[in-house]
Every structure is written in structure tokens, then in C-alpha cells.
């Protein structure tokens, strides 16, 4: 494994994701929260509040019952959808804007974390650089139980969505503290997933990729334990990610064993 290359990416990409998360917090605090202050948003806390008889009576007395009814109708539809996903004991931590922003971070991280690689190529750092060969992986020998390629996006999309949901509720439970230990661990996991792509598909280091994937699975398991401590009930949203990492590690190891003597 090219350790200077991996170390550079780990440090720079973690700092980059930390900067993105700070920007997300500022966006939520000064823009999103400001836009929805005084407006009934579809969160569990607000929907429970507006639907109590006492609150409705007060608003009717003040002549604002139309706002309550309209806001409650929108919140109820959203609640019915999310009730199937969110455990009752952590409903108070659900926030729609946090869920959307963590989803954007999860699915946009590939582009964000690709920026250091683009800079490395531009300044010709860590030469010689190996260009990405789209035919390398299809040429490798694979175990008979290797799923078709379409399986992987079908697996990772719901896994990232589930992980984003759990992380967004953790984000609210720690009062959006960027430096909370489980939040930092979540960022490291995102970075390691991208480094695995660099090591496996760019450097063609199959054994190194296996080591990173096992490390990632261990980090995800640790992350689930921290979730259970900070926001009990949200750890279930990480279980699919742990299973996916272990499954990917098994594929990685099998491919290495089948192709280690190949040139």
C-alpha cells in the first residue's frame, strides 16, 4: 500500500469534510432555522405540539386556527411516512432539514472527496500516478457467489439513506456539535470509504483494500455503539452498513486470493 498517498488523503479529506460539516451547521443555524422560525415545519416535536387540544384552543382564540390546521395537515402526512422508520424513543431527534443535509453529504461526498485527487494530478504529486482503468475490475477472476454489478448501487443507496437518517438524529441529539466523538467518527467512515475506492480501483491494491474495508466495518460497529449511547434506538440504522462492509470485505478477500498471482 502507498502509505504516503493514503495518509495524505486521510488527513486532507477529513479536514475537507470537517469544513463541509461546519458549513452545514452554519447553513442550518443562520439560514434554514431562520427561514422556518415561526413556521410550523414537519418535525415530530412540532407536530405533537400543534395537535394538542390546548394549543389548538389557544390559536383559535387568537384567530390563527387556519395556520394550525394547514401546518398540522402537512406535518401529519410526513409523520405517517417517517413513523415506519423512526423508533418512538428518538422521535424528538428527527429534523427534516438535518436528514436532507446529511443525505446530501452522503451522496455528494464522492465529488467532494475527489477534489484532493484532482489537485494531486494537477501538481503531479505521488508520481508515478496510475490512471483509472475501467476494464481492470471486469477482467479480474471473481468468486461464483459474486453478485451482478447492478447489485452494488441497489445495496449502497438504501444503506446510505439509512445511515443518513441515523446520523441526522445523532446530529440533533448532540445539539449539532461538530466535534462530538460519534460525529467525527462518522466523518472518518465517509473518508475511509472513499480511500478504499482509491486504493482498490486506482492503485489496484486488493489486499490493502481488504484491510481498509475491515477497518471500516470495525469503525461502523464502534459508531453503532456510540449511537446507542448518545441516541438509543438510532443504532439500528447502521446495522445495514456494517453488514455491507463485511460483505464487501469478503468479496475483496476472495478476489485477492483468486488474482494474487496475476501480473
FENTA-V794558 format. One record per pair of residues at least 12 apart in sequence whose ideal C-beta (glycine too) atoms are under 10 Angstrom apart, sorted by the first residue. I is the first residue (numbers start at 0). J is the second residue. D is the distance in Angstrom with one decimal. If there is no record, write none. Layout:
i	j	d
I	J	D
I	J	D
//
This chain:
i	j	d
0	198	6.4
0	202	7.5
0	204	5.4
0	206	7.9
0	207	3.7
0	208	8.9
0	210	7.5
0	211	8.6
1	125	6.9
1	129	9.8
1	197	9.3
1	198	7.9
1	201	9.7
1	202	6.0
1	204	7.6
1	207	8.3
2	207	9.4
3	124	9.4
3	125	6.6
4	116	9.8
4	119	8.2
4	124	8.8
4	125	5.0
4	128	9.4
4	194	9.2
4	197	7.6
4	198	8.3
4	201	9.1
4	202	7.4
4	204	10.0
5	191	9.8
5	194	6.1
5	197	7.7
5	198	6.6
5	202	8.9
5	204	9.4
5	207	7.9
5	211	8.2
6	194	9.9
7	115	7.5
7	119	7.7
7	124	7.8
7	125	7.4
8	112	8.0
8	115	6.1
8	116	7.6
8	119	8.6
8	125	9.7
8	190	7.6
8	191	9.7
8	193	7.6
8	194	5.4
8	197	6.2
8	198	9.1
9	187	8.3
9	190	6.2
9	191	7.7
9	193	9.8
9	194	6.3
10	115	9.5
10	190	9.3
11	112	9.1
11	114	8.9
11	115	4.7
11	116	9.8
11	118	8.6
11	119	9.3
11	190	9.3
12	108	9.0
12	111	8.3
12	112	4.9
12	113	9.4
12	114	8.7
12	115	5.9
12	116	9.3
12	186	9.1
12	187	9.6
12	189	8.4
12	190	4.5
12	191	9.2
12	193	6.4
12	194	7.4
12	197	9.6
13	112	9.6
13	183	8.6
13	186	6.2
13	187	6.4
13	189	9.0
13	190	5.1
13	191	9.5
14	115	9.6
14	186	9.8
14	190	9.6
15	108	9.6
15	111	6.4
15	112	6.9
15	114	6.9
15	115	7.0
15	186	9.6
15	190	8.5
16	104	7.8
16	108	7.1
16	111	7.0
16	112	7.3
16	183	9.8
16	185	9.3
16	186	4.7
16	187	8.7
16	189	6.1
16	190	6.1
16	193	9.4
17	177	7.0
17	178	8.8
17	182	9.6
17	183	8.0
17	186	6.3
17	190	9.8
18	111	9.6
18	177	9.9
19	100	10.0
19	103	9.7
19	104	6.6
19	107	8.7
19	108	8.4
19	111	6.2
19	112	9.7
19	186	8.9
19	189	9.9
20	100	9.4
20	101	9.5
20	104	7.5
20	170	9.1
20	175	9.3
20	177	5.4
20	178	9.7
20	182	7.4
20	183	9.3
20	185	9.1
20	186	6.6
21	177	5.7
21	178	9.9
22	100	10.0
23	96	9.7
23	97	8.8
23	100	5.2
23	101	8.2
23	103	8.5
23	104	6.9
23	170	8.9
23	175	8.7
23	177	8.8
24	100	9.3
24	170	8.8
24	175	5.3
24	176	8.8
24	177	6.0
26	96	8.9
26	100	7.4
27	94	8.6
27	96	6.0
27	97	7.0
27	100	6.7
27	170	9.1
27	175	6.7
28	175	7.4
30	96	9.7
31	94	9.5
31	95	9.6
31	96	4.8
31	97	9.2
31	99	9.3
31	100	8.2
32	94	9.6
32	96	7.8
34	96	9.4
35	95	9.3
35	96	7.7
37	66	9.9
38	66	8.8
38	70	7.7
39	66	7.0
39	67	7.4
39	69	8.0
39	70	3.0
39	71	7.4
39	72	10.0
39	73	7.6
39	74	6.6
40	70	8.1
40	73	8.7
40	74	7.6
40	77	9.1
40	94	8.4
40	95	6.5
40	96	7.9
41	70	8.4
41	71	9.8
41	73	5.7
41	74	4.5
41	75	8.6
41	76	7.8
41	77	3.7
41	78	7.2
41	80	9.4
41	81	8.6
41	93	9.6
41	94	9.8
41	95	5.7
42	74	7.5
42	77	8.3
42	78	8.9
42	81	9.5
42	90	9.1
42	91	8.9
42	92	9.6
42	93	6.2
42	94	5.5
42	95	6.0
42	96	8.8
42	97	9.5
42	98	9.9
42	171	9.4
43	74	8.5
43	77	9.0
43	78	6.4
43	81	7.6
43	82	8.8
43	85	7.5
43	87	9.5
43	89	9.2
43	90	4.2
43	91	6.3
43	92	8.4
43	93	5.1
43	94	8.8
43	95	9.7
44	74	10.0
44	90	8.0
44	91	5.6
44	92	9.1
44	93	8.3
44	94	8.6
44	171	9.8
45	70	7.7
45	71	9.2
45	74	6.3
45	78	9.9
45	94	9.9
46	70	8.4
46	71	6.9
46	73	8.9
46	74	3.6
46	75	6.5
46	76	9.9
46	77	7.6
46	78	5.2
46	90	9.5
47	74	8.9
47	78	8.7
47	90	8.1
47	91	8.7
48	71	9.8
48	74	9.6
49	66	9.0
49	67	5.4
49	68	9.0
49	70	5.9
49	71	5.1
49	74	7.0
49	75	9.7
50	67	8.7
50	70	9.8
50	71	5.7
50	74	8.0
50	75	7.7
50	78	9.5
54	67	7.4
54	71	9.8
55	67	5.8
55	68	8.4
55	71	8.3
58	70	9.9
74	95	9.9
77	93	9.7
77	95	7.2
78	90	8.7
78	93	9.3
81	93	6.4
81	95	8.7
81	98	8.8
81	164	8.8
84	160	9.6
84	161	8.4
84	164	6.4
84	165	9.9
84	235	9.8
84	236	8.3
85	98	9.9
85	164	7.5
85	165	9.7
85	168	7.5
85	232	8.3
85	233	8.7
85	236	9.2
86	168	9.3
86	230	9.6
86	231	8.5
86	232	3.8
86	233	7.5
86	234	9.9
86	235	7.2
86	236	9.4
87	232	8.0
88	230	8.8
88	231	6.3
88	232	4.7
88	233	9.3
89	165	9.1
89	168	5.5
89	169	9.2
89	171	9.2
89	172	7.6
89	226	9.7
89	230	5.4
89	231	7.2
89	232	4.4
89	233	5.4
89	235	9.9
89	236	9.9
90	168	9.0
90	232	9.3
91	168	9.1
91	171	8.3
91	172	8.7
91	230	9.7
92	165	9.9
92	167	8.2
92	168	4.0
92	169	7.6
92	170	8.4
92	171	4.5
92	172	4.8
92	173	9.6
92	229	9.6
92	230	5.7
92	232	9.0
92	233	7.4
93	164	8.3
93	167	7.5
93	168	5.8
93	171	7.4
93	233	9.8
94	167	6.7
94	168	7.9
94	170	8.0
94	171	5.1
94	175	9.4
95	167	8.9
96	167	8.8
96	171	9.9
97	163	9.2
97	164	9.6
97	166	8.6
97	167	4.0
97	168	7.7
97	169	9.4
97	170	5.2
97	171	5.7
97	175	7.8
98	160	9.3
98	163	6.5
98	164	6.0
98	165	9.9
98	166	9.0
98	167	4.2
98	168	8.1
98	170	9.1
98	171	9.5
99	163	8.8
99	167	8.3
100	163	8.9
100	167	7.5
100	170	8.5
101	159	9.5
101	160	9.8
101	162	8.4
101	163	4.3
101	164	7.9
101	165	9.1
101	166	5.1
101	167	4.4
101	168	9.4
101	169	9.3
101	170	6.7
101	185	8.8
102	159	7.7
102	160	6.7
102	162	9.6
102	163	4.5
102	164	8.4
102	166	9.6
102	167	8.0
103	163	8.7
104	159	9.8
104	163	7.6
104	166	8.7
104	167	9.7
104	185	9.3
104	186	9.1
104	189	7.5
105	155	9.7
105	156	9.8
105	158	9.4
105	159	4.4
105	160	7.7
105	161	10.0
105	162	6.6
105	163	4.8
105	166	8.1
105	167	9.9
105	185	9.7
105	189	7.3
105	192	9.8
106	155	9.7
106	156	8.3
106	159	6.3
106	160	8.8
106	163	8.4
108	159	9.1
108	186	9.4
108	189	5.1
108	190	8.3
108	192	7.9
108	193	6.7
109	189	9.6
109	192	9.0
109	193	6.7
109	196	8.1
111	189	9.2
111	193	8.9
112	189	7.6
112	190	6.7
112	192	8.9
112	193	4.2
112	194	8.5
112	196	9.0
112	197	9.0
113	193	7.8
113	196	9.4
113	197	9.4
115	193	9.6
115	197	9.6
116	128	9.3
116	131	9.9
116	193	9.1
116	196	9.8
116	197	6.9
116	201	8.1
128	201	8.3
128	202	9.7
129	201	6.2
129	202	6.5
129	203	7.1
130	201	8.4
131	196	9.9
131	197	9.8
131	200	6.6
131	201	5.9
132	200	8.5
132	201	9.0
132	203	8.1
133	200	9.2
135	199	9.8
135	200	7.4
135	201	9.6
135	203	6.3
136	148	8.9
136	199	8.5
136	200	6.8
136	203	9.2
136	254	8.7
138	258	9.1
138	261	8.8
139	203	9.4
139	205	8.3
139	254	5.6
139	255	9.5
139	257	7.5
139	258	5.2
139	261	7.8
140	253	9.2
140	254	7.3
140	256	9.4
140	257	4.1
140	258	5.4
140	261	7.8
141	250	7.8
141	253	7.4
141	254	6.0
141	257	7.0
141	258	8.8
142	249	8.6
142	250	7.3
142	252	9.5
142	253	4.2
142	254	7.4
142	256	8.8
142	257	6.9
143	253	9.6
144	249	9.0
144	250	8.6
144	253	8.3
145	250	6.3
145	253	7.6
145	254	8.0
145	257	9.9
146	246	9.1
146	250	8.5
151	243	9.3
151	247	8.6
151	250	9.6
154	239	8.6
154	242	9.5
154	243	5.9
154	246	8.1
154	247	9.0
155	192	9.4
155	239	10.0
155	240	9.2
155	243	7.0
155	247	9.4
157	239	7.1
157	243	9.6
158	236	9.6
158	237	9.4
158	238	9.9
158	239	5.0
158	240	5.2
158	241	9.7
158	242	8.6
158	243	5.1
158	244	9.2
159	189	9.7
159	192	9.6
159	239	9.6
159	240	8.2
159	243	9.7
160	236	9.1
160	239	9.6
161	235	8.6
161	236	4.7
161	237	7.7
161	238	8.5
161	239	5.3
161	240	7.2
162	185	8.2
162	188	8.6
162	189	9.4
162	219	8.6
162	222	9.0
162	236	6.2
162	237	6.2
162	238	10.0
162	239	7.8
162	240	5.2
162	243	9.7
163	185	9.8
163	236	8.4
164	233	8.1
164	236	5.3
165	185	9.2
165	222	9.0
165	223	8.6
165	226	6.2
165	230	8.2
165	232	9.2
165	233	4.5
165	234	7.2
165	235	7.5
165	236	3.0
165	237	5.7
165	238	9.5
165	239	9.9
165	240	9.0
166	181	8.4
166	182	7.9
166	185	5.3
166	186	9.8
166	188	9.6
166	189	9.7
166	222	8.7
166	226	8.3
166	230	9.9
166	233	8.2
166	236	7.9
166	237	8.5
167	233	9.1
167	236	9.5
168	226	8.6
168	229	9.5
168	230	5.6
168	232	8.5
168	233	4.9
168	236	8.1
169	181	5.8
169	182	7.0
169	185	7.6
169	222	9.1
169	225	8.2
169	226	5.8
169	229	5.9
169	230	5.2
169	233	5.9
169	234	9.5
169	236	9.4
169	237	9.8
170	182	6.8
170	185	8.8
170	230	9.4
171	230	8.2
172	226	9.0
172	229	5.5
172	230	4.0
172	231	9.6
172	233	7.8
173	229	6.2
173	230	8.3
179	225	9.0
179	229	7.5
180	221	9.8
180	222	9.7
180	225	6.5
180	228	9.7
180	229	8.7
181	221	8.9
181	222	6.2
181	223	9.5
181	224	9.1
181	225	3.9
181	226	6.3
181	228	8.1
181	229	5.8
181	230	8.8
181	233	9.9
182	222	9.8
182	225	9.4
182	229	9.4
184	218	6.4
184	219	9.0
184	221	6.6
184	222	5.0
184	225	6.5
184	226	9.6
185	218	9.2
185	219	9.5
185	222	6.3
185	225	9.2
185	226	9.3
185	237	9.5
187	214	9.8
187	215	9.2
187	218	6.4
187	222	9.0
188	214	9.7
188	215	6.3
188	216	9.8
188	218	5.2
188	219	6.1
188	221	9.4
188	222	6.4
188	237	9.5
188	240	8.2
188	244	9.1
189	215	9.9
190	215	9.8
191	211	6.1
191	212	8.7
191	214	6.6
191	215	4.8
191	218	6.7
191	219	9.6
191	244	9.7
192	211	8.7
192	212	8.9
192	215	6.2
192	218	9.9
192	219	9.8
192	240	9.6
192	244	8.6
192	247	9.7
194	207	9.7
194	208	9.3
194	211	6.1
194	214	9.8
194	215	9.0
195	207	8.9
195	208	5.6
195	209	9.3
195	210	9.4
195	211	4.5
195	212	5.8
195	214	9.1
195	215	6.8
195	244	9.5
195	247	8.3
195	248	9.8
195	251	8.5
196	208	8.7
196	211	9.6
197	211	9.3
198	210	8.7
198	211	6.0
198	212	9.6
199	211	8.0
199	212	8.5
199	247	9.7
199	251	7.1
199	254	9.1
199	255	9.9
203	258	9.6
203	261	10.0
204	255	9.3
205	251	6.5
205	252	8.4
205	253	9.8
205	254	5.8
205	255	3.9
205	256	9.0
205	257	9.5
205	258	6.7
205	259	7.4
205	261	9.8
206	251	8.6
206	252	8.4
206	255	5.3
206	256	9.7
206	259	7.7
207	251	9.6
207	255	9.5
208	247	9.1
208	248	8.9
208	251	5.3
208	252	9.4
208	254	8.9
208	255	8.0
209	247	9.3
209	248	6.0
209	249	9.1
209	250	9.3
209	251	4.3
209	252	5.0
209	253	9.5
209	254	8.8
209	255	6.0
209	256	9.8
210	248	9.0
210	251	9.1
210	252	9.9
211	244	10.0
211	248	9.0
211	251	8.8
212	243	9.9
212	244	6.0
212	245	8.3
212	246	9.5
212	247	5.4
212	248	4.1
212	249	9.1
212	250	8.9
212	251	5.4
212	252	8.7
213	244	8.1
213	245	8.2
213	247	9.8
213	248	5.1
213	249	10.0
213	251	8.7
213	252	8.8
214	244	9.3
214	248	9.4
215	240	9.0
215	241	9.4
215	243	9.8
215	244	5.1
215	245	9.6
215	247	8.5
215	248	8.2
216	240	8.6
216	241	5.9
216	242	8.9
216	243	8.7
216	244	3.7
216	245	5.1
216	246	9.4
216	247	8.4
216	248	6.1
217	241	9.2
217	244	8.8
217	245	9.9
218	241	9.6
218	244	8.7
219	237	5.9
219	238	9.0
219	239	9.8
219	240	5.2
219	241	4.7
219	242	9.4
219	243	8.9
219	244	5.7
219	245	9.2
220	234	9.8
220	237	8.2
220	238	9.4
220	240	9.6
220	241	5.6
220	244	8.9
220	245	9.4
221	237	10.0
222	234	8.4
222	237	5.9
222	240	8.5
222	241	8.8
223	235	8.4
223	236	8.7
223	237	4.2
223	238	6.8
223	240	8.5
223	241	6.7
224	237	9.4
225	237	9.6
//
